[in-house]
Amino acid sequence: MQDTRGAALDRYHELLRAQQPYERLAQAVALTTMVRELAVAGIKARHPAASDAEVRVRLTVRLYGRAVAQRLFGDVPEDAR
């Protein structure tokens, strides 16, 4: 599925190519931060009583999978996904 028309996508790629590497990196970091913040907000909305530690565990499950979260934290809530 593509939700961006050809000319718009071409222009977007042109703008990316015009950026300095540090600008592209800064943009990637900002987008990654936003995605992480949205994921945390979603976890907190679904689990309002979750402690900060539980939110970290649930975020780890979401980003890296249950096996990684279990290796890092040991105890992972059954409903974490």
Contacts in CASP RR format, 6 or more apart in sequence:
PFRMAT RR
TARGET T0000
AUTHOR 0000-0000-0000
METHOD contacts of the structure
MODEL  1
MQDTRGAALDRYHELLRAQQPYERLAQAVALTTMVRELAVAGIKARHPAA
SDAEVRVRLTVRLYGRAVAQRLFGDVPEDAR
2 9 0 8 1.000
4 12 0 8 1.000
16 24 0 8 1.000
19 27 0 8 1.000
36 59 0 8 1.000
36 63 0 8 1.000
39 59 0 8 1.000
39 62 0 8 1.000
39 63 0 8 1.000
40 55 0 8 1.000
40 59 0 8 1.000
43 50 0 8 1.000
43 55 0 8 1.000
43 58 0 8 1.000
43 59 0 8 1.000
43 62 0 8 1.000
44 50 0 8 1.000
44 55 0 8 1.000
47 54 0 8 1.000
47 55 0 8 1.000
47 58 0 8 1.000
50 58 0 8 1.000
54 77 0 8 1.000
56 73 0 8 1.000
57 69 0 8 1.000
57 73 0 8 1.000
57 75 0 8 1.000
57 76 0 8 1.000
57 77 0 8 1.000
57 80 0 8 1.000
58 77 0 8 1.000
58 80 0 8 1.000
60 68 0 8 1.000
60 69 0 8 1.000
60 72 0 8 1.000
60 73 0 8 1.000
61 69 0 8 1.000
61 76 0 8 1.000
61 80 0 8 1.000
61 81 0 8 1.000
62 80 0 8 1.000
62 81 0 8 1.000
66 76 0 8 1.000
66 80 0 8 1.000
66 81 0 8 1.000
69 76 0 8 1.000
69 80 0 8 1.000
70 76 0 8 1.000
END
